[in-house]
């Protein structure tokens, strides 16, 4: 693999954007097929890298570093101080996140073929969003990470605001304001660290902040470290989202087109970027402060788990059930990370990946149902098993995975997270299990009511054509991770060992 491999992987969707710009907006079929095909180069490259890694290839050789920004020359500083390079790097965790992002991007692009208007602009924004997501996971310094992080905001705002449902503008501005505030907090942290250390490289920052003997340009007190840690928790807590910073996410889940929600729920929330930020920065840069705050993280996790579960039980719209389910399942990520045990941390990362697939799977079928019935209200979706038996079967399978049925990815992630939680805080873990029970209640209530309730839907067609591709692909991935968890555990092993070493474990 060549030294520019990661750049090619990240920016390959740009070719699709350029080709789309040459097509007439009336060429609907060509635009839709090109929008899907443009996601395939990144998918193929990521799968190739993952296959090579599984066969022993040292992925650190993929790292890229080029001169980029020089803020000035100071005779009393080192030559490398206050410089920002274009740096890309992946480890096992980042590679897993990149692979799963490319998979979801391709499947969401297939689901996007049901979009009804302005396909050219839609797919150009969609591909720009993919570039931002991939760059987040490969960036090796905080400045580059922040640029890619912000790049995801722009296309998501327009994808929600232009192609969403009845209150799409409100949802888009809610998304922009909340995430913009979170980004502002993150920018403050980056600026302070850069000013105090002279570097934005993540590995160098980790060394400086965890080594008491490391030299800094300006002192970093314990109080400042704790403040920076809490600021990172807020910045990524908006992205996760942690209660009470979750309201914007509910609007997006309900108002955005389902194909966009597949990426939003599968990548942009806890499932990837939020959890990735906590692990990579809050945990990686401030392990001591993370350890001091660990019990409160479990408390926040239990609050999210119970709050989301109880409110999901009261919803009358399937999209709202899934939205509160995402809030609830985010709690498992916090519980696992807060346990500070190897099993708990592994469970948290597994949950980030697993529920990303499960949420994308279920929201794909939200789009399928809405296209046929023009509603997602539970009371108006009775008897689907008679008219759409395949769709009903897939939704039931997704619900079983979400509530943690053995043999699915949901079981593995929840089991490990709670094993770690019972080792660290058994009382809080016991309280949290109430949320797991409630998950079964609200999901089975909603799904069984839609599939086997009083028949209210008729004259609709079942799953057909290209819709089978996302349905079967996502279900297989959910089952593969559940049956053979080593497909994720082995690539993540080095990352988890590094985290435990940072805690002195």
TITORTOR-256568 format. One record per residue (C-alpha): x, y, z. Coordinates in pm, whole numbers, plus 50000, padded with zeros to 5 digits. Layout:
N
XYZ ...
***
This chain:
505
500005000050000 501265034649906 502035063150152 499125083350016 496675054650073 494735071750354 494325104150160 493015084449864 490585065850088 489265097850251 488995119649941 487895093949681 484215105149714 485425138849582 485675123049235 481975114749254 481165150649350 483095163849048 481475139548804 478025147148943 478625184048878 478975175948505 475605158448484 472335175848408 469925175648700 467335158948476 469455127448448 467825111748752 468785075448697 472425083348616 472735106148921 471335079949157 473585052349029 476635074949032 475825085849388 475935049449498 478995040149287 480975069949422 480935054349772 482485021649648 486165032449614 486365041649983 484555009750075 486924987949872 490035005650003 488915003050365 488044966150332 491404959750167 493234977350452 491204957950710 491964924950535 495664933450523 495634942850892 493964909950983 496764892150797 499504909350997 500204941150799 501544969851009 499004997450944 501265023351108 503065023250770 500005040650625 500735072250826 501135104350626 502815136750731 503345167650520 504165203950602 501045224950624 500845255450857 503715274551022 502635300651278 505995317951309 509635313351401 510685319851759 514385317051847 513655304152198 511435275652075 512045243151893 511665243151516 508575221151538 506735242451796 503585260151676 503465241451348 500535221251220 501205193350974 498815174550748 498935141950945 496925110350896 497265078451097 495135048351185 495265022051458 492934992651514 490135014151658 490285040351381 490445013551111 487344996251249 485485029451255 486555037450897 485435003350768 482065006150936 481615041850809 482275031750448 479875002350478 477095024150617 477775051450360 477315027150071 474155011750218 472715046050303 473455057349946 471435027749819 468605037450054 468855073049919 467535062349581 464045068349722 464745105849756 462115124349554 463765156949448 467035174149354 469085142349351 472215159349221 472595183249515 471595155949759 474305131449653 476975158549633 476265167949995 476055131250090 479535124349950 480945155550117 479555142550446 481355109450390 484665127550337 484235145550669 483365113750858 486335094350721 488715123050792 487635124851156 488835089451221 492115092551031 493255126951151 496415125551359 496345160751501 493635180751672 493465208851416 492895185051126 490425165251337 488475197251408 488375206851039 486975173050938 484645173951239 483235207251126 483015195250767 480295170850874 478105199351004 477635217250672 476225189150456 474135175250744 472505209450794 471405211050430 470495174250404 468135178250700 466825212650611 466115206050242 465195169250217 463585163950558 459925163050664 457425188550796 459605206051058 462875201050874 464105236950910 463615236251288 465475203151309 468325215951091 468855247651296 468575228051621 471275204651492 473495233551385 473155253651708 473755224851950 476625209951753 478055244351684 478205251452057 479845217752116 482385225751845 483105259552003 483955242452332 486175217552149 487955246151969 488725262752303 490295230552430 492395227252114 493535263552135 494545260452501 496475228152444 498185242552137 499175274352323 500505255652626 502345227752444 503165241652099 501815210651926 498495196751807 499785161751729 497695136951927 500545113052014 502795141652126 500005156452336 499375122552497 503055120252591 503225155752724 500015153252929 500695119153079 504435122253149 505155143553459 508695150253333 507605162952990 508425199252911 505685223552812 505885259152682 503585270352961 502595250953276 499405230153275 498035228553628 495855200553763 492895224453775 493385233353409 493645196553316 490375189253492 488715219053325 489905207752982 488665172553051 485215185253148 485145207252839 485875176852621 483125157752799 480675185752716 481875188752355 481465151652284 478515148852522 476525170452279 477485146552001 476635115052196 474235130052326 474205129952707 470975140052883 470035169152899 471945177752577 469825154052368 466805173852247 468315183351912 468895146651828 465205138251867 464265164751609 466845151551363 465765115251398 462145124351331 462525151151062 465565140350857 465135116050566 465705080050687 468715074950458 470415104650626 469395092350972 471115059350890 474415078450880 473475102051159 472475074251399 475155050351277 478175073551259 477655109351373 476215101451718 477555079351994 478025050151767 481165064251627 482255100451647 480955107751998 482365076052153 485545078851943 486115114152073 485685103452435 488055074052394 490675091752185 490775125352363 489005126152701 490395091952797 493595092852592 494805127552690 493465129653047 493425094253194 493855106753551 490905130453531 488855103853352 489575080053640 488465105653899 485225111853710 484525075253629 481765069753887 479905100453761 480185086953408 478415055253520 475765076553691 475245096453369 475075063753179 472405049553409 470395081953382 470535080453002 469675043652996 466605047253219 465445081153089 465555070052725 463895036652799 460975050552998 460255078052745 460525053652454 457765033652621 455415063652602 455895072052234 453235067351968 455545072151667 458075045451569 460735071351484 460445086151832 460725051351984 464005046451797 465215081551883 464765076052257 466245041252212 469415058152087 469475080352396 469035049452612 471695028552441 474195057152467 474035050952841 475625016752789 478625033452624 479095056352926 478585027853172 481225006552999 483765034852975 483115045753334 483835010853466 487535014953373 487764977253327 488974959253017 485614941752971 483664973953021 485764994552780 485584967152519 481814965252570 481485003052527 483355002652196 481404972152082 478194990352171 479305020551968 479754998251664 476904973851723 474084998051786 475305019051497 474504990151267 471254982051447 470015018051440 470895021451071 469114988251004 465904998951177 465865033951026 466295018750682 462975000950736 461435032850871 462125047250527 460735016550353 457515017750557 457055055150516 457495052850139 454615027450128 452265040050399 453205077250438 453125073350817 455245060751108 452505063551371 452215030551554 448395030751562 448255033351183 450765005751110 448894975351239 448924941951058 452144946650861 452884909350886 450024902550644 450894928550383 454694931550424 455914898950580 459574903450485 459714939150616 457984927750936 460464899250982 463474921850936 462094947851181 461494920751440 465064908151390 466394943651438 464354947651756 465704914651891 469264926051825 468594959751991 467264943652309 470314920952325 469234886952194 472124861652221 473704855651882 473464892351785 475934920951828 473614937552081 474084909052330 477884909152314 478204946652367 475664949252650 476994918252828 480614930452832 479694966052932 477674953553230 480324928053329 482704957353366 480094978253544 479374950853801 483104948653872 483344986153935 479964997854071 477634967954133 474794988854278 474675013053985 474994984053743 472044966453907 469934997853870 471005000453506 469694965553429 466184979753470 466844999053149 467774966752968 464444951453076 462594982552963 464294979952622 462584946652566 459254961552678 459174992352454 460624975252147 458344944952160 455334967252233 456074988251924 457134960651685 454494934951777 451814961751758 452914970751404 453324935451278 450554915751451 448154942851569 444784951251418 445184954551041 445234990850931 447574988450630 446604972750299 447514973449930 451214979649989 454104960249838 456824942550033 460604945650011 461804945049652 464714950949418 467794968649548 466184973149893 467294937549971 470964948049966 470954970450279 468484947250455 470524915450417 473944932550451 473164949550781 471474918850929 474464897150837 476874921850998 474784922451317 474814884451332 478504880551238 479594903651520 477294884951760 478484850251660 482154858651598 483014889151812 486744884851749 486214901751414 486124933751623 487904922851940 491244914751775 491694948351596 490674966651915 492984947052146 496004970052113 493905001552167 492274987352481 495634975852621 497045010952564 494075026052749 494495002253042 498225009753059 497395046753074 495365039453386 498145018953534 496114987053482 
***
